[in-house]
Structures are given as structure tokens and as C-alpha cells.
Amino acid sequence: MADSFGYYAVTERQGANWDPARARREQDNWDEHAVFMDALVEDGFVLLGGPLGDGHDVLLIVRVDGEAEVEARLAEDPWLPMEVLRIARIDRWQIWLGSPART
């Protein structure tokens, strides 16, 4: 049976309320954000994630039914309505090489 899920690469960027004087783990509501993200990993939504380069952007690899689900799930992140982070891009990812980790 074919897998109905797809993979998406989500790029999040520092938002208007990101405090550049503070480290990532010192931003407001870090603990709530971390608990939320850990739960997304535990339930198989987020496969991989972390800061890119200088840390202004974060890359998440997620496995879902579609882009609308990506937006809906990430909208619950405490950092998005606070504008600590914002979604910059959501791209469908076609994996041609290797094999993603399965939960």
C-alpha cells in the first residue's frame, strides 16, 4: 500500500520579537516552545530540525498529509503568535536519495 504522507522542508526565521541580545534558549517562553517541539518529534510530525548557519533560520523536516497540516500544527507553537519565530517557507520535498528515518 502506498504511503499517503509527504515530506516538507519548513524554514522558520527570527520574528519581529526575537531579541538578538539573547541566546536562543534565553528567548521568552523557551521552555514552552521546547516542550511543544519535543512533542512534535515524539508524535512523528518533525523528523529533523535545528538552526541553520548563523542561527537566524531554522530548518524542520516534517512528514504530513499536506501544507495545510504543516501550517495548522506549527500555528500551535507558542513562539509563532509571539512573533519570536515566523514561517518563512514551506516546500514539498521529494526524496530521491537515501531513506528518511521512520518512527
Residue pairs with C-beta under 8 A, 6 or more apart in sequence:
4 65
5 63
5 64
5 65
6 63
6 64
6 65
6 66
6 92
6 93
7 47
7 61
7 62
7 63
7 92
7 93
7 94
7 95
7 100
8 61
8 62
8 63
8 64
8 67
8 70
8 90
8 91
8 92
8 93
9 59
9 60
9 61
9 89
9 90
9 91
9 93
10 59
10 60
10 61
10 62
10 70
10 74
10 87
10 89
10 90
10 91
11 52
11 57
11 58
11 59
11 60
11 87
11 88
11 89
11 90
11 91
12 57
12 58
12 60
12 74
12 85
12 86
12 87
12 88
13 56
13 57
13 58
13 85
13 86
13 87
13 88
14 20
14 56
14 57
14 84
14 85
14 86
15 79
15 80
15 82
15 83
15 84
15 85
15 86
16 83
16 86
17 28
17 82
17 83
17 84
18 27
18 83
18 84
18 85
19 26
19 27
19 28
24 30
24 51
24 55
25 34
27 33
27 79
27 84
28 82
28 84
29 78
29 79
29 82
29 84
32 78
33 77
33 78
33 79
33 84
36 76
36 77
36 78
37 46
37 49
37 77
40 46
40 62
40 73
41 47
41 49
44 63
44 103
45 62
45 63
45 64
45 73
46 60
46 61
46 62
47 61
47 62
47 63
47 100
47 101
47 103
48 59
48 60
48 61
48 101
49 58
49 59
49 60
49 61
50 58
50 59
51 57
51 58
52 58
52 59
57 88
58 85
61 93
61 100
62 70
62 73
63 100
64 70
64 73
67 90
67 92
70 90
71 87
71 90
74 80
74 87
75 81
77 85
79 85
80 86
80 87
